[in-house]
Amino acid sequence: MAPLGWLGIMRLGLVQTALGAIVVLTTATINRVMVVELALPAMLPGALVGLHYAVQVMRPLWGHGADRGGRLTPWIIGGMAALALGGFGAALALPVMQAHFISGLMLAILAFLLIGIGVGASGTSLLVLISKRVVDERRAAAATLVWVMMIMGFILTAGLAGHFLEPFSLERLVTVSGSVSGIAFSVTLLAVRGMEGASRDASQITPAQTDQSAPQQGFIAALREVWDEPQARLFAIFIFVSMMAYSAQDLILEPFAGAVFGFTPGQSTKLAGVQHGGVLLGMVLAGGLSTRLGISVAAATRLFTVGGCLASALVLIGLVGAALLGPDMPFRPLVFALGVANGAFAASAIGAMMRLVNAGHEKREGVRMGLWGAAQGVAFGLGGFCGAAAADIARALIASPVMAYAAVFIGEAALFLLSALLAERVARQAGGAAKPSPEAVLPPALLAQS
């Protein structure tokens, strides 16, 4: 069978849309309800979200195993089933927690473990399937399209769920979450049906995919080889620090909106849509301006990676001002601007990832990408937990909740400044190490929530 065209790529992208639809409710709305409505410490949802990201430490092993081939569709469907059950279970845990805290906590832990397994299994297997079904020259553009479709899942779910959550009740949240999970799983079944047959067509498999010598070598040896590459190691450190900064705001932005600006659960859920809309615009701007500026791929990647990190730090300082000035400050525009800055840096960082994934030991692309994905996943987990924990500690030490949140945002801004310095070092070190394609800086960041 022929490689996938754009309609086929969009069809697989629906899996990412479904994934994003479930994830946005668990990391945004359910987190806020635990902190504000149930008056639980912010560290609790931070630890739960961190638990689901901790599973991502297995990504290098999945990358190593991806070179072995095998059936991918069952992993995508099974992963999405686990994710759907986990998303519904996380919402169901809230009324249980309200009635009997320990039972609800146990259910929440199980739910977030399922979410982590589901995101890792479905997202990683989907990437492998796309790489097998899409010709080389279209892979970067395919990643762009699939990532944008996941962002659209965030935006649409945040907007629609915010509407159906009013007037808010825990029972309504369970109903909305169950509906989203059911729809997402059904869309996944339709999206992957019949897709893997062509991926196993020998005429469509490249020599690199059929060569089994590298995959048969030990995983630990392969991982050690990649970690010993200075460029891959430095880039992994950059991803870790920047994703720490990126994710630390996720679990405190909605509680911040509720505590300082008096947002209702429905309003703060819509706020997540505002932020993700900014992320999408930032990605599109980074990709579009990169082609119009008339500069090299490497220079454009450097400009938007470093510039996006610096802009993110600046907007976070603006949120500190918003916390100090209170309701009179234009809060939503700042959240949108933060999304734009985050999207620009994330898009350009993935452009760098596409350029660097082939630089180093041959036949280690899966492990190399898996290492970077693990750095992202662990950083997201630690960032969410540390941001929430920092908010709890600051509120315990500082009488004013406004000043407590301001202190946390300043810490996040400092991490983005460090990320900018690391990005500059990566750019200098990369030099001409990889030969980029014209599509290398298209705006997606496929690994950022998958």
C-alpha positions as CSV (number, residue, x, y, z in Angstrom):
1,M,0.0,0.0,0.0
2,A,1.0,3.6,-0.6
3,P,2.3,5.8,2.2
4,L,-0.2,7.9,4.0
5,G,-1.5,11.1,2.5
6,W,-2.6,14.2,4.4
7,L,-6.0,12.8,5.1
8,G,-4.5,9.7,6.6
9,I,-2.1,11.7,8.7
10,M,-5.1,13.8,10.0
11,R,-6.9,10.5,10.8
12,L,-4.0,9.4,13.0
13,G,-3.9,12.9,14.4
14,L,-7.3,12.3,15.8
15,V,-5.7,9.9,18.3
16,Q,-3.7,12.8,19.7
17,T,-6.8,15.0,19.7
18,A,-8.5,12.3,21.8
19,L,-5.5,12.0,24.1
20,G,-5.4,15.8,24.7
21,A,-9.1,15.9,25.4
22,I,-8.8,13.5,28.4
23,V,-5.5,14.9,29.7
24,V,-6.6,18.5,29.9
25,L,-9.5,17.7,32.3
26,T,-7.1,15.7,34.6
27,T,-4.3,18.3,34.7
28,A,-6.4,21.4,34.9
29,T,-10.0,21.0,36.1
30,I,-9.7,18.0,38.5
31,N,-6.6,19.6,40.0
32,R,-8.4,22.9,40.6
33,V,-11.4,21.1,42.2
34,M,-9.1,19.3,44.6
35,V,-7.4,22.5,45.8
36,V,-10.4,25.0,45.8
37,E,-13.6,23.0,46.2
38,L,-12.3,20.2,48.3
39,A,-9.8,22.4,50.1
40,L,-7.0,19.8,49.8
41,P,-3.3,20.7,49.8
42,A,-2.0,21.6,46.3
43,M,0.7,19.0,46.8
44,L,-1.9,16.2,46.5
45,P,-2.9,16.8,42.9
46,G,0.7,17.7,42.2
47,A,1.9,14.3,43.4
48,L,-0.9,12.5,41.5
49,V,0.0,14.3,38.2
50,G,3.7,13.6,39.0
51,L,2.8,9.9,39.3
52,H,1.5,9.7,35.8
53,Y,4.5,11.5,34.4
54,A,6.9,9.3,36.4
55,V,5.8,6.4,34.1
56,Q,7.4,8.3,31.2
57,V,10.8,7.3,32.5
58,M,10.2,4.1,30.4
59,R,10.2,6.0,27.1
60,P,13.9,5.1,26.2
61,L,13.0,1.5,26.6
62,W,10.0,2.0,24.4
63,G,12.2,3.8,21.8
64,H,14.6,0.9,21.9
65,G,11.8,-1.6,21.4
66,A,10.2,0.4,18.6
67,D,13.1,-0.7,16.3
68,R,12.0,-4.3,16.7
69,G,8.8,-3.8,14.8
70,G,5.6,-5.7,15.8
71,R,2.0,-4.8,16.0
72,L,1.4,-1.2,17.2
73,T,-2.4,-0.9,16.9
74,P,-3.2,-3.0,20.0
75,W,-0.8,-0.8,22.0
76,I,-2.5,2.4,20.8
77,I,-6.0,1.0,21.5
78,G,-5.0,-0.5,24.8
79,G,-3.2,2.6,25.9
80,M,-6.2,4.8,25.1
81,A,-8.5,2.4,27.0
82,A,-6.2,2.8,30.0
83,L,-6.2,6.5,29.6
84,A,-10.0,6.7,29.2
85,L,-10.5,4.6,32.3
86,G,-8.0,6.7,34.2
87,G,-9.5,10.0,33.2
88,F,-13.0,8.8,34.3
89,G,-11.6,7.3,37.5
90,A,-9.8,10.5,38.4
91,A,-13.2,12.4,38.2
92,L,-15.0,9.6,40.0
93,A,-12.4,9.8,42.8
94,L,-13.5,13.3,43.8
95,P,-17.0,12.5,45.2
96,V,-15.6,9.3,46.8
97,M,-12.8,11.4,48.3
98,Q,-15.3,13.9,49.7
99,A,-17.3,11.0,51.4
100,H,-14.3,8.9,52.4
101,F,-10.9,10.4,51.9
102,I,-8.7,7.3,52.0
103,S,-10.9,5.3,49.5
104,G,-11.0,8.3,47.2
105,L,-7.2,8.7,47.4
106,M,-6.6,5.1,46.5
107,L,-8.9,5.4,43.5
108,A,-7.2,8.6,42.4
109,I,-3.7,6.9,42.6
110,L,-4.9,4.0,40.5
111,A,-6.5,6.4,38.0
112,F,-3.4,8.5,37.6
113,L,-1.3,5.4,37.2
114,L,-3.6,4.3,34.3
115,I,-3.4,7.8,32.8
116,G,0.4,7.6,32.8
117,I,0.5,4.1,31.3
118,G,-2.1,5.1,28.7
119,V,-0.4,8.3,27.6
120,G,3.0,6.5,27.3
121,A,1.7,3.4,25.5
122,S,-0.7,5.1,23.1
123,G,1.5,8.2,22.4
124,T,4.8,6.3,21.9
125,S,3.2,3.6,19.7
126,L,1.4,6.3,17.7
127,L,4.7,8.0,16.9
128,V,6.2,4.7,15.7
129,L,3.2,4.0,13.5
130,I,3.3,7.5,12.0
131,S,7.0,7.1,11.2
132,K,6.3,3.8,9.5
133,R,3.4,5.1,7.4
134,V,4.7,8.5,6.4
135,V,7.6,9.1,3.9
136,D,10.7,10.8,5.2
137,E,10.1,14.2,3.6
138,R,6.6,14.5,5.2
139,R,7.5,13.4,8.8
140,A,8.2,16.8,10.1
141,A,5.1,18.3,8.6
142,A,3.1,15.3,9.8
143,A,4.3,15.9,13.4
144,T,3.2,19.5,13.0
145,L,-0.3,18.6,12.0
146,V,-0.7,15.9,14.7
147,W,0.6,18.2,17.4
148,V,-1.8,21.0,16.3
149,M,-4.7,18.5,16.4
150,M,-3.7,17.6,20.0
151,I,-3.7,21.3,21.0
152,M,-7.1,21.6,19.4
153,G,-8.2,18.7,21.6
154,F,-7.1,20.8,24.6
155,I,-8.9,23.9,23.4
156,L,-12.2,22.3,22.4
157,T,-12.5,20.2,25.5
158,A,-11.6,23.1,27.8
159,G,-14.2,25.3,26.2
160,L,-17.0,22.7,25.9
161,A,-16.3,21.2,29.3
162,G,-16.3,24.6,30.9
163,H,-19.7,25.3,29.4
164,F,-21.2,22.0,30.5
165,L,-19.7,22.2,34.0
166,E,-21.9,25.2,34.8
167,P,-23.6,25.2,37.4
168,F,-20.8,23.2,38.9
169,S,-21.2,20.0,40.9
170,L,-19.0,16.9,41.4
171,E,-21.7,14.7,39.8
172,R,-21.7,16.9,36.7
173,L,-17.9,16.7,36.5
174,V,-18.1,12.9,36.6
175,T,-20.7,12.9,33.8
176,V,-18.6,15.3,31.7
177,S,-15.4,13.3,32.2
178,G,-17.1,10.0,31.4
179,S,-18.5,11.5,28.2
180,V,-15.2,12.9,27.1
181,S,-13.4,9.5,27.8
182,G,-16.0,7.5,25.9
183,I,-15.9,9.8,22.9
184,A,-12.1,9.8,22.9
185,F,-11.9,6.0,23.0
186,S,-14.4,5.7,20.2
187,V,-12.6,8.2,18.0
188,T,-9.3,6.2,18.6
189,L,-10.9,3.0,17.4
190,L,-12.1,4.6,14.2
191,A,-8.9,6.4,13.6
192,V,-6.5,3.4,13.7
193,R,-8.8,0.9,12.1
194,G,-6.9,-0.7,9.1
195,M,-4.0,1.7,9.5
196,E,-1.3,-0.8,10.4
197,G,-1.6,-3.2,7.5
198,A,0.4,-0.9,5.2
199,S,2.9,-0.1,7.9
200,R,4.0,-3.8,7.7
201,D,4.2,-3.8,3.9
202,A,7.8,-4.8,3.1
203,S,7.9,-2.4,0.2
204,Q,7.4,0.5,2.6
205,I,10.0,-0.4,5.2
206,T,13.4,1.3,5.0
207,P,16.7,-0.6,5.4
208,A,17.1,1.1,8.8
209,Q,13.8,-0.4,9.9
210,T,14.6,-3.9,8.7
211,D,18.1,-4.0,10.1
212,Q,17.7,-5.8,13.4
213,S,21.3,-5.8,14.5
214,A,21.1,-2.6,16.6
215,P,17.8,-3.4,18.3
216,Q,19.1,-6.8,19.3
217,Q,21.9,-5.2,21.3
218,G,21.3,-4.5,25.0
219,F,19.1,-1.6,26.0
220,I,21.5,-0.4,28.8
221,A,24.4,-0.4,26.4
222,A,22.5,1.6,23.8
223,L,21.3,4.1,26.4
224,R,24.8,4.5,27.7
225,E,26.1,5.2,24.2
226,V,23.5,8.0,23.7
227,W,24.1,9.5,27.2
228,D,27.9,9.7,26.4
229,E,27.2,11.9,23.4
230,P,27.8,15.5,24.7
231,Q,25.2,17.0,22.4
232,A,22.4,14.5,23.3
233,R,23.2,14.9,27.0
234,L,23.2,18.7,26.9
235,F,19.9,18.8,24.9
236,A,18.3,16.4,27.5
237,I,19.3,18.7,30.3
238,F,17.8,21.7,28.4
239,I,14.6,19.8,27.9
240,F,14.5,18.8,31.5
241,V,15.0,22.4,32.8
242,S,12.7,24.1,30.3
243,M,9.9,21.5,30.8
244,M,10.2,22.0,34.6
245,A,9.5,25.7,34.1
246,Y,6.8,25.0,31.5
247,S,4.9,22.5,33.7
248,A,5.3,24.2,37.1
249,Q,2.5,26.6,36.2
250,D,0.0,24.0,35.2
251,L,-1.1,23.0,38.6
252,I,-1.2,26.5,40.2
253,L,-2.6,28.7,37.4
254,E,-6.2,27.7,37.9
255,P,-6.0,27.7,41.8
256,F,-4.3,31.1,41.4
257,A,-7.2,32.3,39.3
258,G,-9.7,31.1,41.8
259,A,-7.9,32.4,44.9
260,V,-6.8,35.8,43.6
261,F,-9.3,36.7,40.9
262,G,-12.4,34.7,42.2
263,F,-12.8,32.6,39.1
264,T,-15.4,29.8,39.2
265,P,-14.5,26.2,38.2
266,G,-16.1,26.8,34.8
267,Q,-14.3,30.1,34.3
268,S,-10.9,28.6,35.2
269,T,-11.4,25.6,33.0
270,K,-12.0,28.0,30.1
271,L,-8.8,29.8,31.1
272,A,-6.9,26.6,30.2
273,G,-8.4,27.0,26.7
274,V,-7.1,30.6,26.6
275,Q,-3.6,29.4,27.5
276,H,-3.6,26.6,25.0
277,G,-4.9,28.9,22.3
278,G,-1.9,31.1,22.9
279,V,0.4,28.0,22.7
280,L,-1.1,27.1,19.3
281,L,-0.6,30.7,18.0
282,G,3.0,30.7,19.3
283,M,3.7,27.5,17.4
284,V,2.2,28.9,14.2
285,L,4.1,32.2,14.5
286,A,7.4,30.4,15.2
287,G,7.0,28.3,12.1
288,G,5.7,31.1,9.8
289,L,8.2,33.7,10.8
290,S,11.1,31.2,10.5
291,T,10.4,30.8,6.8
292,R,9.8,34.6,6.2
293,L,12.9,35.9,8.0
294,G,15.2,34.5,5.3
295,I,17.6,33.0,7.9
296,S,18.9,29.5,8.2
297,V,17.0,26.7,10.0
298,A,19.6,26.7,12.7
299,A,19.4,30.5,13.3
300,A,15.6,30.4,13.3
301,T,15.6,27.6,15.8
302,R,18.1,29.4,18.0
303,L,16.1,32.7,17.8
304,F,12.8,31.3,18.8
305,T,14.0,28.8,21.4
306,V,16.1,31.3,23.3
307,G,13.6,34.1,22.6
308,G,10.6,32.0,23.7
309,C,12.3,31.1,27.0
310,L,13.1,34.8,27.7
311,A,9.6,35.9,26.8
312,S,8.1,33.2,29.0
313,A,10.1,34.6,31.9
314,L,9.0,38.1,31.2
315,V,5.3,37.1,31.2
316,L,5.6,35.3,34.4
317,I,7.0,38.5,36.0
318,G,3.8,40.1,34.6
319,L,1.8,37.5,36.4
320,V,3.5,38.6,39.6
321,G,2.3,42.1,38.8
322,A,-1.2,40.7,38.3
323,A,-1.1,39.1,41.7
324,L,0.0,42.3,43.3
325,L,-2.5,44.6,41.5
326,G,-5.4,42.1,41.8
327,P,-8.7,42.1,39.7
328,D,-7.9,45.4,37.9
329,M,-5.0,43.7,36.1
330,P,-5.8,42.2,32.6
331,F,-5.3,38.6,33.7
332,R,-6.6,36.7,30.7
333,P,-4.3,38.5,28.2
334,L,-1.3,37.7,30.3
335,V,-2.3,34.0,30.3
336,F,-2.7,34.1,26.6
337,A,0.7,35.8,26.2
338,L,2.3,33.1,28.4
339,G,0.8,30.5,26.0
340,V,2.2,32.3,23.0
341,A,5.7,32.4,24.5
342,N,5.6,28.8,25.6
343,G,4.4,27.7,22.2
344,A,7.1,29.5,20.4
345,F,9.9,28.0,22.5
346,A,8.4,24.5,22.4
347,A,7.9,24.6,18.7
348,S,11.4,25.7,18.0
349,A,12.9,23.2,20.5
350,I,11.2,20.4,18.6
351,G,12.7,21.8,15.4
352,A,16.1,21.4,17.1
353,M,15.1,17.9,18.2
354,M,14.3,17.0,14.6
355,R,17.7,18.3,13.5
356,L,19.7,16.6,16.2
357,V,18.0,13.2,16.5
358,N,20.2,11.8,13.7
359,A,23.4,13.4,15.1
360,G,25.4,10.8,17.0
361,H,25.7,7.0,16.9
362,E,23.8,5.4,14.0
363,K,20.7,3.4,14.7
364,R,20.2,5.0,18.1
365,E,17.5,7.4,17.0
366,G,14.8,5.7,19.0
367,V,16.8,5.6,22.2
368,R,17.9,9.2,21.6
369,M,14.3,10.4,21.2
370,G,13.3,8.2,24.1
371,L,15.9,9.9,26.3
372,W,14.6,13.3,25.5
373,G,11.0,12.1,25.9
374,A,11.9,10.7,29.3
375,A,13.6,14.0,30.3
376,Q,10.4,15.8,29.3
377,G,8.1,13.4,31.1
378,V,10.1,13.3,34.4
379,A,10.4,17.1,34.2
380,F,6.7,17.5,33.8
381,G,6.0,15.4,36.8
382,L,8.6,17.1,39.0
383,G,7.6,20.5,37.7
384,G,3.9,20.0,38.5
385,F,4.7,18.6,41.9
386,C,7.3,21.2,42.8
387,G,5.2,24.1,41.6
388,A,2.2,22.9,43.7
389,A,4.5,22.1,46.7
390,A,6.1,25.5,46.4
391,A,2.7,27.1,46.4
392,D,1.8,25.2,49.6
393,I,5.1,26.1,51.3
394,A,4.9,29.7,50.3
395,R,1.3,30.0,51.6
396,A,2.4,28.4,54.9
397,L,5.3,30.9,55.3
398,I,3.7,33.9,53.8
399,A,0.4,35.2,55.2
400,S,-0.8,36.7,51.9
401,P,-1.8,34.1,49.3
402,V,-1.1,36.8,46.6
403,M,2.5,37.1,47.7
404,A,2.8,33.3,48.0
405,Y,1.8,32.8,44.4
406,A,4.1,35.7,43.3
407,A,7.1,34.0,44.9
408,V,6.3,30.8,42.9
409,F,6.0,32.6,39.6
410,I,9.4,34.3,40.2
411,G,11.0,30.9,40.7
412,E,9.5,29.7,37.4
413,A,10.8,32.8,35.6
414,A,14.3,32.0,36.9
415,L,14.0,28.5,35.5
416,F,13.1,29.9,32.1
417,L,16.1,32.2,32.2
418,L,18.4,29.2,32.9
419,S,16.6,27.4,30.0
420,A,17.5,30.3,27.7
421,L,21.2,30.0,28.7
422,L,21.1,26.2,28.0
423,A,19.4,26.7,24.7
424,E,22.1,29.1,23.6
425,R,24.8,26.5,24.6
426,V,22.9,23.8,22.6
427,A,22.8,26.1,19.6
428,R,26.5,26.8,19.8
429,Q,27.4,23.2,20.3
430,A,25.1,21.9,17.5
431,G,26.7,24.2,14.9
432,G,26.4,22.2,11.7
433,A,26.2,18.8,13.4
434,A,23.0,17.9,11.6
435,K,21.7,18.6,8.1
436,P,18.2,20.0,8.5
437,S,15.4,19.7,6.1
438,P,13.4,22.7,5.0
439,E,10.6,21.5,7.2
440,A,12.7,21.0,10.3
441,V,11.3,24.1,12.2
442,L,7.7,23.6,11.6
443,P,5.8,24.4,14.7
444,P,4.8,21.2,16.5
445,A,6.0,19.8,19.8
446,L,4.7,16.3,19.5
447,L,6.3,15.0,22.7
448,A,5.2,17.8,25.0
449,Q,1.9,16.1,26.4
450,S,2.2,12.7,24.6
